[in-house]
């Protein structure tokens, strides 16, 4: 296993391309390449897991950023709160965050929404 260039790894004649958004992503890819799967399906599942975890992490990061911006404002606009609630719903629907956690966050935001009116 060796690194060809940023985001591209080579192992046993196969090239793996990864969206290297942050340092943790490259660590995950490195761990994936080190672990040897016993079957083809196991190696495919490992590749899928890496892609999925990168995608999920970006969604969670986006949610966190949106929540921080809404919380940091003195009086958040109802439109921004509704946008955040929609993003939380989508993340819960896809299973990125737990449904109960989404309901808790939405309840707090709805409380802030009624207070803002």
Secondary structure, 3 states (H helix, E strand, C coil): CEEEECCEEEECCEEEECCCCCHHHHHHHHHHHHCCCCCHHHHHHHHHHHHHHHHHHHHHHHHHHHHHHHHHCCCCCHHHHHHHHHHHHHHHHCCCCCHHHHHHHHHHHHHHHHHHC
